[in-house]
Amino acid sequence: MTGRAVRLGAVLGLGALWWWAVARLLLVPGAGALEGAVVAGGWGLSLLPVHCVPKGRAEGVLAAGRWRRAWRAGTDPAAAVTTETPRPGSDGGAGRR
């Protein structure tokens, strides 16, 4: 429980500091580099992907080398040869124009 309280206190304290810097930048004519740095830093932290998990633990993870195998299959000349031409509206030409 104490770790949770410390985290909550840090989030609230840093959030209050960020809003104070935003308010000073908007309302005080003499606000300067310190407030700008706090605002830019807080905004930059909001762009971090904090909800990411390691690839091995992710749900629906793809096998290693899957894209490499698909790329090689796409460049195989034997796989590119087709004997029939796709009809308009059929699945054979899906995604190509």
WOHUSUL-V673887 format. One record per helix or strand. SS is the DSSP state (a for helix, b for strand). FROM is the first residue (numbers start at 1). LEN is the number of residues. If there is no record, write none. Layout:
SS/FROM/LEN ; SS/FROM/LEN
This chain:
a/2/26 ; a/33/14 ; a/55/3 ; a/66/9 ; a/77/4 ; a/91/3
